[in-house]
Amino acid sequence: MDKTEYHLKLEEINRLVDAQDYEGALTVADSIDWRRVKSVRTLCMVADIYEVNGELEKSMQMLQLAHKRSSIGKMILYRQVELALKMGLYDDAVKYYNEYLETASNDTSKYILKYKIYKAQKAPLENQIAILEEYLGQEYTERWAYELAKLYRQAGQMQKCLAACDDLVLWFHSGKYVQKALELKRKYAALTPKQQQIYEECMQEAAESRLEQEEEHEEHEQPD
């Protein structure tokens, strides 16, 4: 394949990905010898295409090629950990995680990767909780604050669960994880008047967002 043909095919892949036609993108991707491609960004995109289509081994091969061509590669290693876990290759996940630590030992994302490994291996809840507590002590984010609240519930630590929900709402006030935290809390305790107001606002925002998505989908499907 010459450079002109390659670039035409790459343009077609980008167009199909933009249109979310991942099956079509897969067909084109299979016609290219990616071992000759040097672009890390392109290889990572192709890895996404294979993963979306369930071709996990090919996705990992693309990430391995990308890692060889990358000068840093910590985000590629991050994805390799996640993909190895998805494939059930826990030893490989730990190997990639240790490589990740060598390049990003000060990155707080290391706690998330460690938590994902522990969760996949069904480690004791107290160990999973300890990892997220350490992470949230350094970087407080909605998703993982809600995840910790769920872990507290699973462990039967209901006071900590409710307190985690309260903290999340206090910090962020809106968004899907605030809504999820309020829904979790209201299963076991009454919401405060302020929390009830926030919950109703979250529900309204979610309904409006769904309506906008439906309208955009309808417009997209209308013939020219």
SVG drawing of the C-alpha trace seen along z (x, -y; Angstrom):
<svg xmlns="http://www.w3.org/2000/svg" viewBox="-38 -24 49 38">
<polyline fill="none" stroke="black" stroke-width="0.4" points="0.0,0.0 1.4,-3.4 1.2,-6.5 -1.7,-8.0 -3.8,-4.9 -3.0,-4.8 -4.0,-8.4 -7.3,-7.9 -8.1,-4.9 -7.1,-6.8 -9.4,-9.7 -12.2,-7.1 -11.6,-5.7 -11.7,-9.1 -15.0,-9.9 -16.6,-6.6 -15.4,-7.1 -16.9,-10.6 -20.2,-9.1 -19.8,-6.4 -19.8,-3.7 -17.3,-1.5 -18.2,1.6 -17.4,-0.2 -14.2,-1.6 -13.2,1.9 -13.6,3.2 -11.2,0.5 -8.8,0.9 -8.4,4.6 -7.1,3.8 -4.1,1.9 -0.8,3.2 -0.5,1.2 3.0,2.4 4.4,-0.2 2.4,-3.1 4.4,-5.4 1.6,-7.7 0.9,-6.9 -2.4,-8.8 -3.6,-6.8 -2.6,-3.5 -4.5,-4.4 -7.6,-5.3 -7.4,-2.0 -7.1,-0.3 -10.4,-2.0 -12.1,-0.7 -11.0,2.9 -12.1,2.7 -15.5,1.3 -16.0,4.2 -14.9,6.7 -11.6,7.5 -9.7,7.2 -6.5,9.1 -6.1,6.8 -6.8,3.8 -4.0,4.9 -1.7,5.4 -2.3,1.8 -1.6,0.5 1.6,2.5 2.7,1.0 1.8,-2.5 3.8,-2.0 6.9,-1.0 6.6,-4.2 5.8,-6.5 8.4,-8.5 6.5,-8.5 3.6,-6.1 2.0,-6.3 -1.5,-6.8 -1.0,-3.9 0.1,-1.7 -3.0,-3.0 -5.2,-1.7 -3.3,1.6 -4.1,2.2 -7.8,1.6 -7.8,3.7 -6.0,6.6 -8.5,6.5 -11.3,6.6 -9.7,9.6 -9.3,11.3 -5.5,11.2 -4.8,10.2 -1.1,11.0 -0.6,8.9 -2.7,6.1 -0.3,6.1 2.7,6.1 1.5,3.1 0.5,1.4 4.1,1.8 5.4,0.4 3.0,-2.5 4.3,-3.2 7.9,-3.4 6.8,-6.3 4.1,-8.0 4.8,-7.2 3.5,-10.6 0.3,-10.5 -2.8,-10.0 -4.3,-7.9 -2.2,-5.0 -4.7,-4.6 -7.6,-4.2 -5.7,-1.6 -4.8,0.2 -8.5,0.1 -9.6,1.5 -7.2,4.4 -8.4,5.1 -12.0,4.9 -11.5,7.2 -9.7,9.7 -12.5,9.4 -10.1,8.3 -11.7,7.7 -13.9,4.7 -11.8,3.1 -8.8,3.1 -10.8,1.6 -12.1,-1.1 -8.6,-1.9 -7.4,-2.6 -10.2,-5.0 -10.0,-6.7 -6.3,-7.4 -7.0,-8.6 -9.9,-10.9 -7.7,-12.3 -5.5,-13.7 -7.9,-14.3 -11.7,-14.6 -13.7,-13.6 -17.4,-12.9 -17.2,-9.5 -14.9,-8.0 -16.6,-9.7 -19.8,-8.0 -17.9,-4.7 -16.6,-4.9 -20.1,-5.6 -21.3,-2.4 -18.4,-0.4 -19.3,-1.6 -22.9,-0.4 -21.6,3.0 -19.4,3.3 -22.4,2.4 -20.8,-0.9 -24.0,-2.9 -23.0,-6.0 -19.9,-6.4 -22.1,-5.7 -24.5,-8.5 -21.7,-10.9 -20.0,-10.2 -23.2,-11.0 -23.6,-14.2 -20.0,-15.3 -20.4,-14.7 -23.6,-16.8 -22.0,-19.5 -19.0,-19.8 -20.7,-19.5 -24.4,-20.5 -25.4,-19.1 -24.6,-16.4 -25.3,-12.7 -23.1,-11.6 -24.8,-14.0 -28.2,-12.6 -26.9,-9.0 -25.6,-9.9 -29.0,-11.4 -30.8,-8.4 -28.5,-6.2 -29.0,-8.2 -32.8,-8.4 -33.0,-4.6 -31.7,-4.6 -32.4,-8.1 -34.4,-11.2 -32.9,-14.0 -32.6,-17.4 -34.9,-20.1 -31.8,-21.5 -30.9,-18.1 -34.4,-17.4 -34.3,-20.7 -31.0,-19.7 -32.4,-16.2 -35.4,-17.7 -33.1,-20.1 -30.9,-17.1 -33.9,-15.2 -35.1,-18.2 -31.6,-18.6 -31.5,-14.9 -34.9,-15.1 -33.9,-18.1 -30.7,-16.5 -32.5,-13.3 -34.9,-15.5 -32.1,-17.4 -30.4,-14.1 -33.6,-12.7 -34.1,-15.9 -30.5,-15.7 -31.0,-12.0 -34.2,-12.8 -32.5,-15.6 -29.6,-13.4 -31.9,-10.7 -33.9,-13.1 -33.1,-12.8 -31.4,-15.7"/>
</svg>
